[in-house]
Amino acid sequence: MKPLALRTGVRWKIAVAIAAVGALIAVTLSLVVHNSARVSMLDNAREVQMERLLFAQRLYESSKPKEPRFGTKINDPMLPPQLDQLMRDQRRGTYVQEHSHGGPPDVWAAVPLANGDVLSLHIPFADRSAAIMEDLDRALIIGSVSVVFGGCALGVLIGGQLSRRLRKAAAAAGRVAQGNTDVRVRDAIGGVVRDETDELARAVDALTDALQERIEAERRVTADIAHELRTPVTGLLTAAELLPPGRPTELVRDRAQAMRTLVEDVLEVARLDSASERAELQEIALGEFVERRVRALDPETVVHVVHESWVSTDPRRLERILGNLLANAAKHGKPQVEVTVEGRVVRVRDHGPGFPEALLREGPSRFRTGASDRAGQGHGLGLTIAAGQARVLGARLTFRNAAPEGTPEGAGGAIAVLWLPDHAPTSTGSFPMIKFPDQAGLGG
């Protein structure tokens, strides 16, 4: 079972990272500021408490009779044990006593007297100081939240810029992969800032240039070889015509003709790969044209014209596509071969074993005839030429296998679908609003 992959954008990853760091810093600083402020205020309260106690001590020792004043007490039984120990050591001191039930702490101060008694004073931590701490805590919370949201917004902004550049780079690379080798990723992302995205773009552009040069070199070699073979193959075919009648002569002529066809197909593929081919457009009634050409190519093929449309296309190239698709269906499929015309969509279906998975996944490829159940002869150039001619027409050629209900996958035959561009008007002079079924629902 394939594990579930959680997909998140760079923008949100950067935003979350900055927000998390900002929150950590804000919380840490808030705790430090809170504790420092509280310790400072308590230290100040202890000093004030000791000053009050010392003043009360002087009054107590100079007055007669001796009476504690200003809330002081002699030998207070509530004296904390920590202060009691200091008093035994004849040392004065202060102490902050926290309460288990919460609330403001008590600030104690105590001094030992000459007669052995202990004069002490304690009061709760000032309400004003507690209010100041509450205001400080509120300000720290607001500041921390602001830092988190500000960091998140900054992360979205920075991540958004990076994400947009990466998306532009991905879109440009996708156009290059579709065959538009004039696209440059570095130009597509633009911008003034130079970062790792530019390095990636330059690397992709360099890779595109290298692959283009290699493909062009291979195309030239293929074209040159095919061109050089043209003359000797023609001479061989002419010489075969001079041989005396008989079975060996027929075999030689058949193989020579096959070699000549192969050379012509290789030259055609080379021309299509060079992107120098141009369509000579004419207005034709698609259904009538397809029916007439199919009858001439294979009278046994069934033609259905569901909806007639006028299209602007190159008849010679369209006939070439139809011929290759019918030849492929006759060679690798099983009867009955059916051709359906619906608007500007032409479908060619056979009832054989279907297209091989490699062709469905990667498209037609020269000198690859597919799986053994749909091969055995040919050079894999027919569908390659058909796809190339479709590109010259601005059309789209797709392949799939039919799978009627109740039959195994791929057992219903192969379907090739030619989608002609819809820029030509119909016979009524308007542009049709036809809702075609999706590719998965075509045929059958």
C-alpha positions as CSV (number, residue, x, y, z in Angstrom):
1,M,0.0,0.0,0.0
2,K,1.4,3.3,-1.0
3,P,1.9,5.7,2.0
4,L,-0.2,8.8,2.0
5,A,2.0,11.9,1.2
6,L,1.1,15.2,2.8
7,R,1.6,17.9,0.2
8,T,2.3,21.4,1.5
9,G,3.5,24.5,-0.3
10,V,6.9,26.2,0.3
11,R,5.0,29.4,1.3
12,W,3.3,27.7,4.3
13,K,6.4,25.8,5.4
14,I,8.4,29.0,5.6
15,A,5.5,30.8,7.3
16,V,5.1,28.1,9.9
17,A,8.8,27.9,10.5
18,I,9.1,31.7,11.0
19,A,6.0,31.8,13.2
20,A,7.3,28.9,15.3
21,V,10.7,30.5,15.8
22,G,9.0,33.9,16.6
23,A,6.7,32.2,19.1
24,L,9.6,30.5,20.8
25,I,11.6,33.7,21.1
26,A,8.5,35.7,22.2
27,V,7.6,33.2,24.9
28,T,11.2,33.0,26.1
29,L,11.6,36.8,26.3
30,S,8.2,37.2,27.9
31,L,9.1,34.7,30.7
32,V,12.5,36.4,31.2
33,V,10.9,39.9,31.4
34,H,8.1,38.7,33.6
35,N,10.4,37.0,36.1
36,S,12.9,39.9,36.1
37,A,10.2,42.4,36.7
38,R,8.6,40.4,39.5
39,V,12.0,39.8,41.2
40,S,12.8,43.5,40.9
41,M,9.5,44.6,42.4
42,L,9.7,42.1,45.2
43,D,13.3,43.2,46.0
44,N,12.1,46.8,46.2
45,A,9.2,45.8,48.4
46,R,11.5,44.0,50.8
47,E,13.8,47.0,51.0
48,V,10.8,49.3,51.7
49,Q,9.6,46.8,54.3
50,M,12.9,46.7,56.1
51,E,13.1,50.5,56.2
52,R,9.7,50.7,57.7
53,L,10.6,48.1,60.3
54,L,13.9,49.9,61.2
55,F,12.0,53.1,61.7
56,A,9.4,51.3,63.9
57,Q,12.3,49.8,65.9
58,R,13.8,53.2,66.7
59,L,10.4,54.4,67.9
60,Y,9.9,51.3,69.9
61,E,13.2,51.5,71.7
62,S,13.0,55.2,72.4
63,S,9.4,55.2,73.6
64,K,8.2,54.5,77.1
65,P,6.3,52.4,77.7
66,K,7.6,50.3,74.8
67,E,4.8,49.6,72.4
68,P,5.1,48.3,68.8
69,R,3.7,50.7,66.2
70,F,2.9,50.8,62.4
71,G,1.6,47.2,62.5
72,T,4.7,45.7,63.9
73,K,4.5,42.8,66.4
74,I,6.7,41.4,69.1
75,N,7.4,37.7,68.9
76,D,4.8,37.1,66.2
77,P,3.9,33.3,66.2
78,M,3.3,33.4,62.4
79,L,7.0,34.3,61.8
80,P,8.3,32.1,59.0
81,P,10.8,29.5,60.0
82,Q,13.5,31.0,57.7
83,L,13.3,34.4,59.6
84,D,13.1,32.6,62.9
85,Q,16.5,31.0,62.2
86,L,18.0,34.3,61.3
87,M,16.7,35.8,64.5
88,R,18.4,33.1,66.5
89,D,21.6,34.0,64.8
90,Q,21.0,37.7,65.8
91,R,20.6,38.8,62.2
92,R,17.9,40.9,60.6
93,G,16.3,39.9,57.3
94,T,13.4,39.9,54.9
95,Y,11.4,37.1,53.4
96,V,8.7,36.7,50.7
97,Q,6.1,34.1,51.8
98,E,4.1,32.5,49.0
99,H,0.6,31.1,49.6
100,S,-0.5,27.7,48.4
101,H,-4.0,29.0,47.6
102,G,-2.6,31.7,45.3
103,G,-3.0,35.4,45.7
104,P,-0.4,38.0,46.4
105,P,2.5,36.9,48.7
106,D,3.3,38.4,52.1
107,V,6.5,40.5,52.5
108,W,8.1,39.9,55.9
109,A,10.8,41.9,57.7
110,A,12.2,41.1,61.2
111,V,15.0,42.4,63.5
112,P,16.3,41.0,66.8
113,L,16.0,43.3,69.8
114,A,18.6,43.7,72.6
115,N,16.4,41.9,75.1
116,G,16.0,38.8,72.9
117,D,12.6,39.6,71.5
118,V,11.9,39.8,67.8
119,L,10.2,42.8,66.2
120,S,8.5,41.8,62.8
121,L,6.3,43.4,60.2
122,H,4.5,41.8,57.3
123,I,2.0,43.1,54.8
124,P,0.7,41.6,51.5
125,F,2.4,42.5,48.3
126,A,1.0,45.8,47.2
127,D,-2.2,45.7,45.1
128,R,-0.6,48.4,42.9
129,S,2.4,46.2,42.2
130,A,0.1,43.2,41.4
131,A,-1.8,45.5,39.0
132,I,1.5,46.5,37.4
133,M,2.4,42.9,36.9
134,E,-0.9,42.1,35.3
135,D,-0.5,45.0,32.9
136,L,3.0,43.8,32.1
137,D,1.8,40.3,31.5
138,R,-1.0,41.6,29.3
139,A,1.4,43.6,27.3
140,L,3.8,40.7,26.9
141,I,1.0,38.4,25.7
142,I,-0.2,41.0,23.1
143,G,3.4,41.5,22.0
144,S,4.0,37.8,21.7
145,V,0.9,37.3,19.6
146,S,1.8,40.2,17.4
147,V,5.3,38.8,16.9
148,V,3.8,35.4,15.9
149,F,1.3,36.9,13.4
150,G,3.9,39.3,12.1
151,G,6.3,36.5,11.6
152,C,3.6,34.4,9.9
153,A,2.7,37.2,7.5
154,L,6.4,37.8,6.8
155,G,6.8,34.1,6.1
156,V,3.8,34.1,3.8
157,L,5.3,37.0,1.9
158,I,8.8,35.6,1.5
159,G,7.5,32.1,0.9
160,G,4.9,33.4,-1.6
161,Q,7.6,35.1,-3.7
162,L,9.7,31.9,-3.7
163,S,6.7,29.8,-4.4
164,R,5.7,31.9,-7.4
165,R,9.2,31.7,-8.8
166,L,9.2,28.0,-8.4
167,R,5.8,27.6,-10.0
168,K,6.9,29.8,-13.0
169,A,10.0,27.6,-13.3
170,A,7.9,24.4,-13.1
171,A,5.5,25.8,-15.7
172,A,8.3,26.7,-18.1
173,A,10.0,23.3,-17.6
174,G,6.7,21.7,-18.4
175,R,6.4,23.6,-21.7
176,V,10.0,22.6,-22.5
177,A,9.0,18.9,-21.8
178,Q,6.1,19.3,-24.2
179,G,8.5,20.2,-27.0
180,N,8.6,24.0,-26.8
181,T,12.4,24.2,-26.7
182,D,12.4,28.0,-27.3
183,V,11.2,28.6,-23.7
184,R,13.9,29.6,-21.2
185,V,13.2,29.0,-17.5
186,R,15.4,31.9,-16.4
187,D,13.4,34.3,-18.5
188,A,10.1,32.9,-17.3
189,I,10.9,33.4,-13.6
190,G,12.2,37.0,-14.1
191,G,12.7,39.2,-11.0
192,V,15.6,41.2,-9.8
193,V,16.6,39.0,-6.8
194,R,19.1,36.3,-7.5
195,D,18.8,33.2,-5.4
196,E,18.9,29.4,-5.8
197,T,15.9,29.5,-8.1
198,D,18.1,31.2,-10.7
199,E,20.7,28.5,-10.3
200,L,18.1,25.9,-10.9
201,A,16.7,27.8,-13.9
202,R,20.2,28.1,-15.4
203,A,20.8,24.4,-14.9
204,V,17.5,23.4,-16.5
205,D,18.2,25.8,-19.5
206,A,21.6,24.3,-19.9
207,L,20.1,20.8,-19.8
208,T,17.5,21.8,-22.4
209,D,20.2,23.2,-24.7
210,A,22.3,20.1,-24.4
211,L,19.4,17.7,-25.0
212,Q,18.2,19.8,-27.9
213,E,21.7,19.7,-29.5
214,R,21.9,16.0,-29.0
215,I,18.4,15.4,-30.5
216,E,19.2,17.7,-33.4
217,A,22.4,15.8,-34.0
218,E,20.6,12.5,-34.0
219,R,17.9,13.8,-36.3
220,R,20.5,15.0,-38.8
221,V,22.3,11.7,-38.7
222,T,19.1,9.8,-39.2
223,A,18.1,12.0,-42.0
224,D,21.5,11.8,-43.7
225,I,21.5,8.0,-43.4
226,A,18.0,7.7,-44.8
227,H,18.8,10.2,-47.6
228,E,22.0,8.2,-48.5
229,L,20.0,5.0,-48.6
230,R,17.4,6.4,-50.9
231,T,19.5,6.1,-54.1
232,P,20.7,2.5,-53.6
233,V,17.3,1.3,-52.4
234,T,15.7,2.9,-55.5
235,G,18.4,1.2,-57.7
236,L,17.7,-2.1,-55.9
237,L,14.0,-1.8,-56.5
238,T,14.6,-1.0,-60.2
239,A,17.0,-4.0,-60.5
240,A,14.4,-6.2,-58.9
241,E,11.9,-5.3,-61.6
242,L,14.4,-6.8,-64.2
243,L,14.5,-10.2,-62.6
244,P,12.7,-13.0,-64.3
245,P,9.3,-13.9,-62.9
246,G,9.1,-16.3,-60.0
247,R,8.7,-16.7,-56.3
248,P,12.3,-15.6,-55.5
249,T,11.8,-12.4,-57.5
250,E,8.6,-11.6,-55.7
251,L,10.4,-12.0,-52.3
252,V,13.2,-9.7,-53.5
253,R,10.7,-7.1,-54.8
254,D,8.7,-7.3,-51.6
255,R,11.7,-6.8,-49.3
256,A,13.1,-4.0,-51.6
257,Q,9.7,-2.2,-51.4
258,A,9.6,-2.6,-47.6
259,M,13.0,-1.1,-47.4
260,R,12.0,1.8,-49.6
261,T,8.9,2.4,-47.4
262,L,11.1,2.3,-44.3
263,V,13.5,4.8,-45.8
264,E,10.7,7.2,-46.8
265,D,9.1,6.9,-43.3
266,V,12.4,7.7,-41.6
267,L,12.9,10.7,-43.8
268,E,9.3,11.8,-42.9
269,V,10.0,11.4,-39.2
270,A,13.2,13.5,-39.6
271,R,11.3,16.3,-41.3
272,L,8.6,16.2,-38.6
273,D,11.2,16.3,-35.9
274,S,12.8,19.4,-37.4
275,A,9.6,21.4,-36.9
276,S,10.0,22.8,-40.4
277,E,6.8,21.3,-41.8
278,R,3.9,23.7,-42.4
279,A,0.2,22.8,-43.0
280,E,-1.5,23.9,-46.2
281,L,-5.0,24.6,-44.8
282,Q,-8.2,24.1,-46.7
283,E,-11.9,24.1,-45.8
284,I,-13.3,20.6,-45.9
285,A,-16.4,18.8,-44.7
286,L,-14.7,16.5,-42.2
287,G,-17.3,13.7,-42.2
288,E,-17.6,13.5,-46.0
289,F,-13.8,13.7,-46.4
290,V,-13.1,10.9,-43.8
291,E,-15.8,8.6,-45.3
292,R,-14.4,9.1,-48.8
293,R,-10.8,8.5,-47.8
294,V,-11.5,5.5,-45.6
295,R,-13.5,3.8,-48.3
296,A,-10.6,4.2,-50.7
297,L,-8.1,3.0,-48.1
298,D,-10.1,0.1,-46.6
299,P,-13.6,-0.6,-48.0
300,E,-14.3,-3.0,-45.1
301,T,-14.0,-0.3,-42.4
302,V,-17.3,0.9,-41.0
303,V,-17.6,4.7,-40.9
304,H,-20.2,6.6,-38.7
305,V,-20.7,10.3,-39.2
306,V,-22.5,11.4,-36.0
307,H,-22.1,15.1,-36.5
308,E,-20.8,16.9,-39.6
309,S,-18.4,19.9,-39.3
310,W,-16.4,22.1,-41.6
311,V,-12.8,22.3,-40.5
312,S,-9.7,24.2,-41.8
313,T,-7.0,21.6,-42.1
314,D,-4.4,20.1,-44.5
315,P,-6.2,17.2,-46.4
316,R,-3.0,15.5,-47.4
317,R,-1.7,15.3,-43.8
318,L,-5.1,14.3,-42.5
319,E,-5.3,11.5,-45.0
320,R,-1.8,10.4,-43.9
321,I,-2.9,10.2,-40.3
322,L,-6.0,8.2,-41.2
323,G,-4.0,5.8,-43.3
324,N,-1.5,5.2,-40.6
325,L,-4.2,4.7,-37.9
326,L,-6.1,2.3,-40.2
327,A,-2.9,0.4,-41.1
328,N,-2.0,0.0,-37.4
329,A,-5.6,-1.2,-36.6
330,A,-5.5,-3.7,-39.5
331,K,-2.0,-4.9,-38.7
332,H,-2.2,-5.3,-34.9
333,G,-6.0,-5.3,-34.2
334,K,-8.9,-7.5,-35.2
335,P,-12.0,-6.7,-37.2
336,Q,-14.3,-4.9,-37.2
337,V,-12.4,-1.6,-37.6
338,E,-14.7,1.4,-36.9
339,V,-14.2,5.1,-37.7
340,T,-16.5,7.6,-36.0
341,V,-16.7,11.3,-36.8
342,E,-18.3,13.5,-34.3
343,G,-17.8,17.2,-34.8
344,R,-14.1,17.7,-35.0
345,V,-13.3,14.5,-33.3
346,V,-12.3,11.4,-35.3
347,R,-12.1,8.0,-33.5
348,V,-10.5,4.9,-35.0
349,R,-11.2,1.7,-33.1
350,D,-10.4,-2.0,-33.6
351,H,-11.3,-5.0,-31.5
352,G,-7.9,-6.5,-30.9
353,P,-5.8,-6.8,-27.8
354,G,-5.4,-3.1,-27.3
355,F,-2.4,-0.8,-27.1
356,P,0.6,-1.9,-25.0
357,E,1.0,-0.1,-21.6
358,A,4.3,1.5,-22.7
359,L,2.6,3.3,-25.6
360,L,-0.4,4.4,-23.4
361,R,2.1,5.7,-20.8
362,E,4.7,7.3,-23.0
363,G,3.1,7.8,-26.4
364,P,4.3,6.4,-29.7
365,S,8.0,5.9,-30.2
366,R,10.0,5.1,-33.3
367,F,11.2,1.5,-33.8
368,R,9.1,0.3,-30.9
369,T,6.2,-1.9,-32.0
370,G,4.9,-2.5,-28.5
371,A,4.1,-5.8,-26.7
372,S,4.2,-9.1,-28.5
373,D,0.4,-9.3,-28.6
374,R,0.3,-6.2,-30.8
375,A,3.6,-6.5,-32.6
376,G,5.6,-8.9,-34.6
377,Q,6.0,-6.8,-37.7
378,G,6.5,-3.1,-38.6
379,H,9.0,-0.6,-37.2
380,G,6.8,1.5,-34.9
381,L,6.9,4.5,-37.3
382,G,3.3,4.6,-38.3
383,L,1.9,6.0,-35.0
384,T,5.0,8.2,-34.6
385,I,4.3,9.8,-38.0
386,A,0.6,10.1,-37.3
387,A,1.4,11.9,-34.0
388,G,3.9,14.2,-35.8
389,Q,1.5,15.1,-38.6
390,A,-1.2,15.8,-35.9
391,R,1.1,18.3,-34.3
392,V,1.7,20.0,-37.7
393,L,-2.1,20.4,-38.0
394,G,-2.4,21.8,-34.4
395,A,-4.4,18.7,-33.5
396,R,-4.1,16.3,-30.6
397,L,-3.8,12.5,-31.0
398,T,-4.6,10.3,-28.0
399,F,-4.5,6.6,-27.4
400,R,-6.4,4.4,-25.0
401,N,-7.8,0.9,-24.7
402,A,-11.5,0.2,-24.6
403,A,-12.8,-1.9,-21.7
404,P,-16.5,-2.7,-22.2
405,E,-18.4,-3.7,-19.1
406,G,-17.8,-7.3,-18.2
407,T,-14.6,-7.7,-20.1
408,P,-11.0,-7.8,-18.8
409,E,-8.9,-4.6,-19.0
410,G,-7.6,-4.0,-22.5
411,A,-9.7,-6.8,-24.1
412,G,-12.1,-4.4,-25.8
413,G,-9.7,-3.1,-28.5
414,A,-7.6,-0.1,-29.1
415,I,-9.0,3.4,-29.7
416,A,-7.1,6.3,-31.3
417,V,-8.7,9.7,-31.1
418,L,-7.8,12.7,-33.3
419,W,-9.0,16.0,-31.9
420,L,-8.8,18.7,-34.6
421,P,-8.6,22.4,-33.6
422,D,-11.9,24.1,-33.3
423,H,-11.1,27.4,-35.1
424,A,-13.0,26.6,-38.3
425,P,-16.8,27.4,-38.6
426,T,-19.5,24.8,-39.2
427,S,-21.7,24.5,-42.3
428,T,-24.1,27.0,-40.7
429,G,-21.4,29.7,-40.3
430,S,-21.4,29.5,-36.5
431,F,-19.1,27.9,-34.0
432,P,-20.7,24.8,-32.5
433,M,-21.2,24.3,-28.8
434,I,-20.7,20.5,-28.7
435,K,-20.2,18.7,-25.4
436,F,-17.9,15.9,-26.3
437,P,-17.5,13.0,-23.9
438,D,-14.2,12.8,-22.1
439,Q,-11.4,10.7,-23.4
440,A,-12.1,7.9,-21.0
441,G,-15.7,7.7,-22.4
442,L,-14.8,7.7,-26.1
443,G,-15.5,4.7,-28.3
444,G,-17.4,1.6,-27.4
